[in-house]
Amino acid sequence: MILNKKPKQLLLVDMNWNRLFLTCWILFGVGGSVVAQTNWELKVDKDGIKVYTKKTGDSPLKAVKTVCTINTSLSTLTAVLLDVNSSLDWVYATKKIKLLKKLAPNELIYYSEVEIPWPASNRDFIVGIAVVQNEKTKVVTVAGENKPGYLPEYKDIVRIQQSHSNWTITPLAQGGVKIEHELQVDPGGKVPAWLINLFATRGPFETFKKLQDEVMKPVYKNRSFAFIKD
């Protein structure tokens, strides 16, 4: 006899909530740097992707750092990051995305809606990003500003009000690039912080796993930018 077997309906609810917690942590919005601390705890080390978490200040939500190496160029990766429509292919649970304004070749503002399973509401966010390269080190950073008030909020969608993220992309002497991505986001609504933290590492892993495939698409091959030197 099997004890404590959950009814099928409850199992489906559990699966939906798990996906919600994963989604809360892979939002692509960029809004500044995560509070600097060094006490990162390694949670995942698989397929060349490492995911760390740590507490930041008084927030009950943990920050997440993803580190991986991808066999690609700075220009190719930049092309992927600036092609916001491609997020539908590699950023987990992206339902809708729209370029709102292109400020410069390396700067833009976009809107994204994240699909959340019932009974929770979908989340959305608006962010402005800028890609900048250090002329001496060739290190590329992707920084920006969370802009929750750029558009009116939509009915039945929770607008992300707080997110902090930073990309650091370093070219490697042997070829390829090293990516370090730090993220802390408050998904809003009544979602327990301990449950979000429990599933915080899975979403980033799945997203960066797909990013490894995304950079290999022919559309990004041989891309170049005046503001990026490989």
Secondary structure by P-SEA (a helix, b strand, c coil): cccccccaaaaaaaaaaaaaaaaaccccccccccccccccccccccccbbbbbbbcccccbbbbbbbbcccccaaaaaaaaacccccccccccccccccccccccccccbbbbbbbcccbbbbbbcbbbbbbbcccccbbbbbbbbccccccccccccccccccbbbbbbbbccbbbbbbbbbcccccccccaaaaaacccaaaaaaaaaaaaaaacccccccccccccc
